[in-house]
Amino acid sequence: MSTGPYLPGSFDVESYEPLLQRQTALLAFVVAFVLLVSTGLAFDVYFGY
């Protein structure tokens, strides 16, 4: 059975790099989204909307 893009035990940087880039992009998107939401909530509370 396959557990991922690379075989367990053989740490292959070539196949691991795209996965890492995808995770980094996803993390950046989540962080930006959380910042956007928290900023929006802060403005809502501050201006009393």
PDB file of N, CA, C and O in Angstrom:
ATOM      1  N   MET A   1       0.840  -1.194   0.000  1.00  0.00           N
ATOM      2  CA  MET A   1       0.000   0.000   0.000  1.00  0.00           C
ATOM      3  C   MET A   1       0.877   1.245   0.000  1.00  0.00           C
ATOM      4  O   MET A   1       1.964   1.251   0.576  1.00  0.00           O
ATOM      5  N   SER A   2       0.401   2.282  -0.641  1.00  0.00           N
ATOM      6  CA  SER A   2       1.198   3.505  -0.730  1.00  0.00           C
ATOM      7  C   SER A   2       0.754   4.489   0.342  1.00  0.00           C
ATOM      8  O   SER A   2      -0.442   4.694   0.552  1.00  0.00           O
ATOM      9  N   THR A   3       1.721   5.095   1.017  1.00  0.00           N
ATOM     10  CA  THR A   3       1.406   6.017   2.107  1.00  0.00           C
ATOM     11  C   THR A   3       1.653   7.458   1.699  1.00  0.00           C
ATOM     12  O   THR A   3       1.440   8.372   2.495  1.00  0.00           O
ATOM     13  N   GLY A   4       2.104   7.674   0.459  1.00  0.00           N
ATOM     14  CA  GLY A   4       2.384   9.037   0.040  1.00  0.00           C
ATOM     15  C   GLY A   4       3.177   9.064  -1.243  1.00  0.00           C
ATOM     16  O   GLY A   4       3.332   8.032  -1.897  1.00  0.00           O
ATOM     17  N   PRO A   5       3.686  10.234  -1.620  1.00  0.00           N
ATOM     18  CA  PRO A   5       4.438  10.381  -2.865  1.00  0.00           C
ATOM     19  C   PRO A   5       5.799   9.699  -2.821  1.00  0.00           C
ATOM     20  O   PRO A   5       6.389   9.440  -3.870  1.00  0.00           O
ATOM     21  N   TYR A   6       6.307   9.404  -1.628  1.00  0.00           N
ATOM     22  CA  TYR A   6       7.593   8.729  -1.525  1.00  0.00           C
ATOM     23  C   TYR A   6       7.463   7.530  -0.607  1.00  0.00           C
ATOM     24  O   TYR A   6       6.627   7.506   0.297  1.00  0.00           O
ATOM     25  N   LEU A   7       8.307   6.528  -0.853  1.00  0.00           N
ATOM     26  CA  LEU A   7       8.266   5.316  -0.050  1.00  0.00           C
ATOM     27  C   LEU A   7       8.806   5.587   1.340  1.00  0.00           C
ATOM     28  O   LEU A   7       9.797   6.301   1.491  1.00  0.00           O
ATOM     29  N   PRO A   8       8.164   5.024   2.363  1.00  0.00           N
ATOM     30  CA  PRO A   8       8.674   5.182   3.722  1.00  0.00           C
ATOM     31  C   PRO A   8      10.031   4.506   3.859  1.00  0.00           C
ATOM     32  O   PRO A   8      10.204   3.361   3.441  1.00  0.00           O
ATOM     33  N   GLY A   9      10.981   5.203   4.437  1.00  0.00           N
ATOM     34  CA  GLY A   9      12.316   4.631   4.589  1.00  0.00           C
ATOM     35  C   GLY A   9      13.287   5.247   3.600  1.00  0.00           C
ATOM     36  O   GLY A   9      14.471   5.394   3.903  1.00  0.00           O
ATOM     37  N   SER A  10      12.797   5.613   2.406  1.00  0.00           N
ATOM     38  CA  SER A  10      13.674   6.264   1.428  1.00  0.00           C
ATOM     39  C   SER A  10      13.287   7.737   1.331  1.00  0.00           C
ATOM     40  O   SER A  10      12.339   8.102   0.635  1.00  0.00           O
ATOM     41  N   PHE A  11      14.029   8.560   2.032  1.00  0.00           N
ATOM     42  CA  PHE A  11      13.728   9.989   2.070  1.00  0.00           C
ATOM     43  C   PHE A  11      14.225  10.636   0.792  1.00  0.00           C
ATOM     44  O   PHE A  11      15.419  10.889   0.636  1.00  0.00           O
ATOM     45  N   ASP A  12      13.298  10.904  -0.123  1.00  0.00           N
ATOM     46  CA  ASP A  12      13.668  11.460  -1.424  1.00  0.00           C
ATOM     47  C   ASP A  12      13.306  12.941  -1.474  1.00  0.00           C
ATOM     48  O   ASP A  12      12.133  13.308  -1.407  1.00  0.00           O
ATOM     49  N   VAL A  13      14.323  13.782  -1.591  1.00  0.00           N
ATOM     50  CA  VAL A  13      14.105  15.227  -1.589  1.00  0.00           C
ATOM     51  C   VAL A  13      13.376  15.662  -2.860  1.00  0.00           C
ATOM     52  O   VAL A  13      12.577  16.598  -2.833  1.00  0.00           O
ATOM     53  N   GLU A  14      13.653  14.984  -3.965  1.00  0.00           N
ATOM     54  CA  GLU A  14      13.052  15.344  -5.250  1.00  0.00           C
ATOM     55  C   GLU A  14      11.529  15.275  -5.190  1.00  0.00           C
ATOM     56  O   GLU A  14      10.844  16.171  -5.685  1.00  0.00           O
ATOM     57  N   SER A  15      11.000  14.212  -4.585  1.00  0.00           N
ATOM     58  CA  SER A  15       9.550  14.035  -4.528  1.00  0.00           C
ATOM     59  C   SER A  15       8.955  14.723  -3.307  1.00  0.00           C
ATOM     60  O   SER A  15       7.743  14.924  -3.229  1.00  0.00           O
ATOM     61  N   TYR A  16       9.807  15.081  -2.357  1.00  0.00           N
ATOM     62  CA  TYR A  16       9.323  15.707  -1.124  1.00  0.00           C
ATOM     63  C   TYR A  16       9.143  17.212  -1.299  1.00  0.00           C
ATOM     64  O   TYR A  16       8.311  17.821  -0.627  1.00  0.00           O
ATOM     65  N   GLU A  17       9.922  17.811  -2.200  1.00  0.00           N
ATOM     66  CA  GLU A  17       9.912  19.268  -2.356  1.00  0.00           C
ATOM     67  C   GLU A  17       8.557  19.838  -2.803  1.00  0.00           C
ATOM     68  O   GLU A  17       8.096  20.813  -2.210  1.00  0.00           O
ATOM     69  N   PRO A  18       7.902  19.266  -3.827  1.00  0.00           N
ATOM     70  CA  PRO A  18       6.592  19.807  -4.229  1.00  0.00           C
ATOM     71  C   PRO A  18       5.569  19.746  -3.098  1.00  0.00           C
ATOM     72  O   PRO A  18       4.757  20.658  -2.942  1.00  0.00           O
ATOM     73  N   LEU A  19       5.610  18.677  -2.315  1.00  0.00           N
ATOM     74  CA  LEU A  19       4.696  18.531  -1.181  1.00  0.00           C
ATOM     75  C   LEU A  19       4.944  19.633  -0.167  1.00  0.00           C
ATOM     76  O   LEU A  19       4.005  20.218   0.373  1.00  0.00           O
ATOM     77  N   LEU A  20       6.223  19.913   0.088  1.00  0.00           N
ATOM     78  CA  LEU A  20       6.595  20.954   1.047  1.00  0.00           C
ATOM     79  C   LEU A  20       6.136  22.323   0.551  1.00  0.00           C
ATOM     80  O   LEU A  20       5.636  23.140   1.325  1.00  0.00           O
ATOM     81  N   GLN A  21       6.312  22.563  -0.754  1.00  0.00           N
ATOM     82  CA  GLN A  21       5.884  23.843  -1.328  1.00  0.00           C
ATOM     83  C   GLN A  21       4.376  24.004  -1.231  1.00  0.00           C
ATOM     84  O   GLN A  21       3.877  25.093  -0.948  1.00  0.00           O
ATOM     85  N   ARG A  22       3.639  22.897  -1.470  1.00  0.00           N
ATOM     86  CA  ARG A  22       2.184  22.949  -1.391  1.00  0.00           C
ATOM     87  C   ARG A  22       1.745  23.222   0.044  1.00  0.00           C
ATOM     88  O   ARG A  22       0.820  24.002   0.271  1.00  0.00           O
ATOM     89  N   GLN A  23       2.401  22.585   1.011  1.00  0.00           N
ATOM     90  CA  GLN A  23       2.078  22.814   2.418  1.00  0.00           C
ATOM     91  C   GLN A  23       2.378  24.253   2.816  1.00  0.00           C
ATOM     92  O   GLN A  23       1.611  24.870   3.554  1.00  0.00           O
ATOM     93  N   THR A  24       3.502  24.789   2.325  1.00  0.00           N
ATOM     94  CA  THR A  24       3.881  26.168   2.648  1.00  0.00           C
ATOM     95  C   THR A  24       2.868  27.154   2.075  1.00  0.00           C
ATOM     96  O   THR A  24       2.487  28.120   2.738  1.00  0.00           O
ATOM     97  N   ALA A  25       2.434  26.905   0.837  1.00  0.00           N
ATOM     98  CA  ALA A  25       1.437  27.777   0.206  1.00  0.00           C
ATOM     99  C   ALA A  25       0.118  27.711   0.968  1.00  0.00           C
ATOM    100  O   ALA A  25      -0.540  28.730   1.180  1.00  0.00           O
ATOM    101  N   LEU A  26      -0.262  26.500   1.378  1.00  0.00           N
ATOM    102  CA  LEU A  26      -1.508  26.322   2.131  1.00  0.00           C
ATOM    103  C   LEU A  26      -1.426  27.034   3.467  1.00  0.00           C
ATOM    104  O   LEU A  26      -2.377  27.688   3.896  1.00  0.00           O
ATOM    105  N   LEU A  27      -0.271  26.901   4.127  1.00  0.00           N
ATOM    106  CA  LEU A  27      -0.076  27.548   5.427  1.00  0.00           C
ATOM    107  C   LEU A  27      -0.152  29.066   5.287  1.00  0.00           C
ATOM    108  O   LEU A  27      -0.782  29.740   6.102  1.00  0.00           O
ATOM    109  N   ALA A  28       0.491  29.598   4.249  1.00  0.00           N
ATOM    110  CA  ALA A  28       0.465  31.043   4.014  1.00  0.00           C
ATOM    111  C   ALA A  28      -0.961  31.524   3.759  1.00  0.00           C
ATOM    112  O   ALA A  28      -1.355  32.590   4.232  1.00  0.00           O
ATOM    113  N   PHE A  29      -1.737  30.731   3.006  1.00  0.00           N
ATOM    114  CA  PHE A  29      -3.128  31.082   2.714  1.00  0.00           C
ATOM    115  C   PHE A  29      -3.958  31.102   3.994  1.00  0.00           C
ATOM    116  O   PHE A  29      -4.753  32.016   4.210  1.00  0.00           O
ATOM    117  N   VAL A  30      -3.771  30.091   4.841  1.00  0.00           N
ATOM    118  CA  VAL A  30      -4.518  30.005   6.102  1.00  0.00           C
ATOM    119  C   VAL A  30      -4.166  31.178   7.011  1.00  0.00           C
ATOM    120  O   VAL A  30      -5.051  31.784   7.617  1.00  0.00           O
ATOM    121  N   VAL A  31      -2.868  31.502   7.109  1.00  0.00           N
ATOM    122  CA  VAL A  31      -2.427  32.615   7.956  1.00  0.00           C
ATOM    123  C   VAL A  31      -3.028  33.933   7.459  1.00  0.00           C
ATOM    124  O   VAL A  31      -3.518  34.739   8.250  1.00  0.00           O
ATOM    125  N   ALA A  32      -2.983  34.140   6.138  1.00  0.00           N
ATOM    126  CA  ALA A  32      -3.544  35.368   5.563  1.00  0.00           C
ATOM    127  C   ALA A  32      -5.044  35.448   5.820  1.00  0.00           C
ATOM    128  O   ALA A  32      -5.571  36.516   6.131  1.00  0.00           O
ATOM    129  N   PHE A  33      -5.733  34.308   5.687  1.00  0.00           N
ATOM    130  CA  PHE A  33      -7.178  34.269   5.909  1.00  0.00           C
ATOM    131  C   PHE A  33      -7.517  34.604   7.359  1.00  0.00           C
ATOM    132  O   PHE A  33      -8.435  35.378   7.629  1.00  0.00           O
ATOM    133  N   VAL A  34      -6.764  34.011   8.289  1.00  0.00           N
ATOM    134  CA  VAL A  34      -6.998  34.263   9.718  1.00  0.00           C
ATOM    135  C   VAL A  34      -6.739  35.732  10.047  1.00  0.00           C
ATOM    136  O   VAL A  34      -7.501  36.349  10.792  1.00  0.00           O
ATOM    137  N   LEU A  35      -5.665  36.286   9.492  1.00  0.00           N
ATOM    138  CA  LEU A  35      -5.357  37.700   9.722  1.00  0.00           C
ATOM    139  C   LEU A  35      -6.481  38.586   9.184  1.00  0.00           C
ATOM    140  O   LEU A  35      -6.894  39.549   9.829  1.00  0.00           O
ATOM    141  N   LEU A  36      -6.966  38.241   7.990  1.00  0.00           N
ATOM    142  CA  LEU A  36      -8.034  39.019   7.367  1.00  0.00           C
ATOM    143  C   LEU A  36      -9.296  38.984   8.225  1.00  0.00           C
ATOM    144  O   LEU A  36      -9.916  40.019   8.470  1.00  0.00           O
ATOM    145  N   VAL A  37      -9.670  37.794   8.680  1.00  0.00           N
ATOM    146  CA  VAL A  37     -10.880  37.639   9.496  1.00  0.00           C
ATOM    147  C   VAL A  37     -10.736  38.363  10.828  1.00  0.00           C
ATOM    148  O   VAL A  37     -11.650  39.065  11.261  1.00  0.00           O
ATOM    149  N   SER A  38      -9.582  38.190  11.478  1.00  0.00           N
ATOM    150  CA  SER A  38      -9.390  38.828  12.786  1.00  0.00           C
ATOM    151  C   SER A  38      -9.364  40.350  12.647  1.00  0.00           C
ATOM    152  O   SER A  38      -9.867  41.063  13.514  1.00  0.00           O
ATOM    153  N   THR A  39      -8.778  40.844  11.558  1.00  0.00           N
ATOM    154  CA  THR A  39      -8.754  42.294  11.317  1.00  0.00           C
ATOM    155  C   THR A  39     -10.167  42.808  11.068  1.00  0.00           C
ATOM    156  O   THR A  39     -10.545  43.868  11.567  1.00  0.00           O
ATOM    157  N   GLY A  40     -10.945  42.054  10.295  1.00  0.00           N
ATOM    158  CA  GLY A  40     -12.328  42.432  10.023  1.00  0.00           C
ATOM    159  C   GLY A  40     -13.146  42.462  11.304  1.00  0.00           C
ATOM    160  O   GLY A  40     -13.944  43.377  11.509  1.00  0.00           O
ATOM    161  N   LEU A  41     -12.957  41.473  12.166  1.00  0.00           N
ATOM    162  CA  LEU A  41     -13.674  41.434  13.441  1.00  0.00           C
ATOM    163  C   LEU A  41     -13.260  42.605  14.318  1.00  0.00           C
ATOM    164  O   LEU A  41     -14.095  43.223  14.978  1.00  0.00           O
ATOM    165  N   ALA A  42     -11.960  42.908  14.321  1.00  0.00           N
ATOM    166  CA  ALA A  42     -11.459  44.021  15.134  1.00  0.00           C
ATOM    167  C   ALA A  42     -12.084  45.335  14.663  1.00  0.00           C
ATOM    168  O   ALA A  42     -12.480  46.163  15.483  1.00  0.00           O
ATOM    169  N   PHE A  43     -12.174  45.527  13.346  1.00  0.00           N
ATOM    170  CA  PHE A  43     -12.797  46.740  12.805  1.00  0.00           C
ATOM    171  C   PHE A  43     -14.277  46.794  13.161  1.00  0.00           C
ATOM    172  O   PHE A  43     -14.809  47.853  13.492  1.00  0.00           O
ATOM    173  N   ASP A  44     -14.939  45.632  13.088  1.00  0.00           N
ATOM    174  CA  ASP A  44     -16.365  45.574  13.439  1.00  0.00           C
ATOM    175  C   ASP A  44     -16.575  45.994  14.886  1.00  0.00           C
ATOM    176  O   ASP A  44     -17.476  46.779  15.183  1.00  0.00           O
ATOM    177  N   VAL A  45     -15.760  45.480  15.774  1.00  0.00           N
ATOM    178  CA  VAL A  45     -15.889  45.808  17.196  1.00  0.00           C
ATOM    179  C   VAL A  45     -15.539  47.277  17.431  1.00  0.00           C
ATOM    180  O   VAL A  45     -16.204  47.972  18.199  1.00  0.00           O
ATOM    181  N   TYR A  46     -14.477  47.741  16.752  1.00  0.00           N
ATOM    182  CA  TYR A  46     -13.992  49.106  16.975  1.00  0.00           C
ATOM    183  C   TYR A  46     -15.003  50.148  16.506  1.00  0.00           C
ATOM    184  O   TYR A  46     -15.259  51.136  17.195  1.00  0.00           O
ATOM    185  N   PHE A  47     -15.574  49.915  15.323  1.00  0.00           N
ATOM    186  CA  PHE A  47     -16.513  50.888  14.768  1.00  0.00           C
ATOM    187  C   PHE A  47     -17.952  50.626  15.199  1.00  0.00           C
ATOM    188  O   PHE A  47     -18.847  51.424  14.924  1.00  0.00           O
ATOM    189  N   GLY A  48     -18.166  49.495  15.880  1.00  0.00           N
ATOM    190  CA  GLY A  48     -19.483  49.195  16.427  1.00  0.00           C
ATOM    191  C   GLY A  48     -20.520  48.827  15.383  1.00  0.00           C
ATOM    192  O   GLY A  48     -21.694  49.168  15.522  1.00  0.00           O
ATOM    193  N   TYR A  49     -20.079  48.114  14.308  1.00  0.00           N
ATOM    194  CA  TYR A  49     -21.052  47.701  13.291  1.00  0.00           C
ATOM    195  C   TYR A  49     -21.870  46.528  13.806  1.00  0.00           C
ATOM    196  O   TYR A  49     -22.746  46.030  13.100  1.00  0.00           O
TER     197      TYR A  49
END
